[in-house]
Amino acid sequence: MLNLEDDVDVVAEAATGDEAVAMAVKHGVDVAVLDLQMPGLDGTAVAEQLATRLPGCRCIIVTSHGRPGHLKRALAAGVRGFLPKTTSAATLAAVVRTVHAGGRHVDPQLAAEAITAGDSPLTPRESDVLELAATGAPIDEIAQRASLSPGTVRNYLSNAMTKLDAANRHDAVAIARRMGWI
């Protein structure tokens, strides 16, 4: 749809995050429109890499996962636009123009949800361990992958469950994912 705009040129498309970085760098793009959930690097990780490898490139993320934690991480990575995938083509084109001109645009509903949700109560290490637990791995495997002792993993999971008022680690994972904290 962006190709139909007179003042917007789509110079490349990519199927994965790694490919998005390579194509953006190769073509020296001004604005990268990224999906939050891509194979390989996600949209936020692509934006982080582009900030280093192509500093003049501004990034917009479109997503069907507009959770507060995702928005906050994207903004921290330097993303200039954040929109739901349900955004109309006309709105997306307007946001591309705004971001290209140096402005920002965050979907108002997503912004309001992020403000009311607050920050994650989890420490970075609790988030890491909880994310490893999301695979359903046993404690010993999580410990090995995180380079921790099984007892330390149990402590991190227990702390996360308490902070999230979760019945068990699976419930804690679900809550943290719903909020975009992992």
N, C-alpha and C positions, 0 to 999 in steps of 0.2 A: 504494500500500500504506500510506503514511503517513496517508492520509485515514481509514483504518480504526481508527486509534488514537484513543481517547477524549480524550486530552489534547494532541493535536497537530492543528493546523489548517493545511492547505495553502492559502495565500491567493493563490498565483500560480504559473504555470509559464511557462518561457521557452525558446525554441528557439536563441537565440544569446546570446553573452556580453553584448553591448550591451543586448539586451532584458532580460537578467537584472538588470543594474544598474538599468535604468529601473523594472522591476517591483518590485525590492526597495525602492528609494527611494520609489516611489509608495505602496506598502503599509506601509512602515516595519517591515519584517520583523525578527524577533528572531534567526532562524537561517536562513541560506541554504545549501541543499544544491546544490552545483555539480558539473558534470561537468568534469574537467580539460580535455578536448578538445571545445571548442564552436566553432562558426563565429564568426568575429570574435574578440572577446576570449576568451582561454582562462580556465579557472577561477581560476588564480592571478592573472591580471590583473583579473578581476572582484573578487576578494577585496581586492586593492590599492585599487581604486576605492571599494569599499564602506567600507574603513577610513577613507577621507577623507570620503566623502559621507554615510555612515550609520554613524558610529562605534560605535553600540550593537549593530550587527548582527554576529553571529558566523558564521563560515563553516566548512562541512564540504565536502571534496572527495571525490567518488567517482570511481574511475578504473579503466580496464583497463590503464593504463600506469603501474604503481606503481614506477617507477624511482627510484633514490636521489636523483638530481639534482632530479627533480620534487618529491619530498617535501621536500627541503631548501629549495627555492625557495618552496614553499607555506607552510612553517612560517615562513620569513623574512617572508612577506607577511602573517603574522598568522592564517593558517588554524588553526582549533582542532581539526579532525578530518580524518583522511585514511584512506580505506578503499578496498578493491578493490570493483569492481562486483558481485563474486560474494557480497558480504556479504548475509546474510539480512535480510528486512524487519524482523524482531524486533530484530536487532542494530543496524540503522540507526536504528530508533526509539529504542533505548536510548542510542545515541550522540547523537542529537538532544537528548534530555533532559539528558545529561551536559554537552554543550556549552552548552545553554541555561542551565544552572545555573552556568556559569563554568568548567567542567572542560575537559579535553582528552582526545582519544582518537586514537591512531595505531595502525593495524593492527600487531600485534607482528612479523609476518614482514617487512612493509615497513620497519619501524624497524630490525630487525636487519640487513637488506640495506643500508640507508643507512649504518649505522654501519660495517659491514665494507668498504663500497665506498670510503669516504674522500671527500675533497673533489676537485673537478675540478682537474687540473693545468694547465688552460688559463687564460690571462689573459682578461679580458673581451673584449679586442679580438680575440684568437685565436678565441674562441667566436663572436663576431659574423661574422668573415670565414668561418669554417667553416660557419656557418649559411647564409650567402649562397652558399657553394660547394655546399651541399646541393641547390640548385635545378638544378645541372648547368651553371650559367652559366660562360662562359669568363672567364679572368683579367681581361681588359680591362673586361668588364661588372661583375664583382665590384668592381674598383677604382673604377669610376665610381659604383656604388651606395654604396660605403663611403667615398667621398671620399678615396681613397688612390691612390698610384701603383701601377702593375702590379708593380713590383719589391718594394714593401712588402707587397703581397698575397701574392706568392710567398714572402716571408720568413715571414709569419704562418702560411701553410699549411705550410711546411716545419717550422717550430717545432711546430705542432700534430701533424704526422705523427710527428715524433721523440718528442714527449712521450707520444703514444698508441701508439707502436711500430706504426704503420700503414704498409702498403706504398705507399699513395698517398692522395690527398685523399678519394677516394670511400670507402676503407676507414676513414680518420679520421672521416669523417662518420658512418659506420655505428657505429663504436665509441662516439663521443660521444653519438649518439642512444640507443644501447642503455643507456648509463649515465645518460641523462637530463641530460646536460651541455649539450645544445643542443636 
